[in-house]
Amino acid sequence: MAKFFREFREFAVKGNVIDMAVGIIIGGAFTLIVQSLVKDVMNPLIGLLVGGIDFSNLFVVLREGVAGAPYATLAEAQAAGAVTLNVGLFINAVVSFSIVAFVVFLLVRTINRLKREEAVAPADPTEKPCPYCFMVVPIKAVRCGHCTSELQAAAPEKPTESV
């Protein structure tokens, strides 16, 4: 049993698990921000553009409740026990998803750009093919170790002169 708890502790304190937990917590906080953005900023603007419609109260009554229709708000309809199709809440969810998806896209795009910039330039070659037997030999070799042919020696680098 002690081995089980030791393995669990090692798993729980690994960097990936902690990173994932932090990501989930920040994601939850970000979700609250996006919900507020949609509810308090986007929906009033969209409602203003389409004639003052409040999307959170946009619904269709499928079956009336104990108190008769019409219901002014979704809360009234639900309190009366009416069965409703909550179109406005769905629109809010779609707008929220679109915002989150766009922000995640920007985040991934930025991370990918940073990774491309960090790409290391390819190292200088350390081997070359023998032009006679096509076997690979060290770049500084002057004779092939396979066919013993003489290879062209690389020209020594000349120091650059400053003017």
Secondary structure, DSSP 8 states (H G I E B T S, - for coil): -HHHHHHHHHHHTSHHHHHHHHHHHHHHHHHHHHHHIIIIIIHHHHHHHTTS--GGG--EEEE--SS-S--SSHHHHHHTT-EEE-HHHHHHHHHHHHHHHHHHHHHHHHHHHHHHHH--------EEE-TTT--EEETT-SB-TTT--B-------------
